[in-house]
Amino acid sequence: MARAGKSEGVQILELRGMLTSSTAPQLQEAVAAASGRGLIIDLSGVTHVDSSAIGGLIRAYVSCQKAARRLALAGASRRVLNVLSITGVEPLFESFATAGEAEAAFG
């Protein structure tokens, strides 16, 4: 799920499948285990998110803010972006089309 990015101090969490109440705790564990100056959550493989997933993403945002770590979402499908928009949390996150674009922006 997690891998080091090409940029030093950047980690990428690659998520796959449905992000729901049953998988949200794994997201939290992965975010807590991540270190470095930047975290990219790659959602390109995510097919569905529910309210627990939104809560998990918000907790990831808060965790990164407290740790002064930059956070970005990458590769989110239109469906996932719509859910983030409808719930009003989309402005919390930097969003990029791909993890590579996010990494480039992190420098």
C-alpha positions in Angstrom: 0.0 0.0 0.0 2.8 2.5 0.9 5.9 3.2 -1.1 8.6 5.8 -1.2 8.2 8.4 -3.8 10.9 9.5 -6.2 11.3 12.8 -4.3 13.1 12.5 -0.9 10.8 12.6 2.0 7.6 11.9 0.0 5.6 8.7 0.5 2.8 7.5 -1.7 -0.2 5.5 -0.4 -1.7 3.5 -3.2 -5.3 2.6 -2.5 -7.3 0.0 -4.4 -10.9 -1.1 -4.5 -13.6 0.3 -2.3 -12.7 2.7 0.5 -15.4 2.0 3.2 -15.9 1.5 6.9 -14.1 -1.8 6.7 -11.0 -0.4 5.0 -10.8 3.1 6.5 -8.9 1.8 9.6 -6.2 0.5 7.3 -5.9 3.9 5.8 -5.5 5.5 9.2 -2.8 3.0 10.1 -0.9 3.7 6.9 -1.2 7.5 7.4 0.1 7.1 11.0 3.0 5.0 9.8 4.0 7.4 7.0 6.9 9.8 7.7 8.6 12.5 5.8 7.6 15.9 4.5 4.9 14.8 2.1 2.2 12.3 1.7 0.4 11.5 -1.5 -2.8 9.4 -1.3 -3.2 7.8 -4.8 -6.8 7.1 -5.3 -6.5 6.0 -9.0 -7.5 2.5 -8.0 -10.4 3.4 -5.8 -13.8 2.6 -7.2 -16.1 3.7 -4.3 -16.0 5.8 -1.2 -18.5 6.0 1.6 -18.9 8.4 4.6 -16.3 6.4 6.6 -13.8 6.9 3.9 -14.5 10.7 3.8 -13.9 10.7 7.6 -10.7 8.8 7.1 -9.4 11.3 4.6 -10.3 14.1 6.9 -8.4 12.4 9.7 -5.4 12.1 7.3 -5.7 15.8 6.6 -5.7 16.7 10.3 -2.8 14.3 11.0 -0.7 15.8 8.3 -1.6 19.4 9.4 -0.5 18.6 13.0 2.8 17.0 11.7 3.4 20.0 9.3 3.4 17.4 6.4 2.1 18.3 3.0 -0.8 16.1 1.8 -2.2 15.6 -1.7 -4.8 13.4 -3.3 -4.0 12.0 -6.7 -5.8 10.1 -9.5 -9.3 10.4 -8.0 -12.1 9.4 -10.3 -14.9 11.8 -11.2 -17.1 9.8 -8.9 -14.7 10.2 -5.9 -14.2 13.9 -6.7 -18.0 14.4 -6.7 -18.4 12.8 -3.3 -15.6 15.1 -2.0 -17.3 18.1 -3.5 -20.8 17.2 -2.3 -19.6 16.7 1.3 -17.7 20.0 1.2 -14.3 18.6 1.9 -12.7 19.0 -1.5 -11.1 22.4 -0.7 -9.1 20.8 2.1 -7.0 18.8 -0.3 -4.5 19.5 -3.0 -5.6 17.4 -5.9 -3.6 16.1 -8.9 -4.5 14.0 -11.9 -1.7 11.5 -11.2 0.7 10.7 -8.4 3.6 11.7 -10.7 2.1 15.2 -11.0 1.7 15.4 -7.3 5.3 14.4 -6.7 6.5 17.0 -9.3 4.6 19.6 -7.4 6.1 18.6 -4.1 9.6 19.2 -5.6 
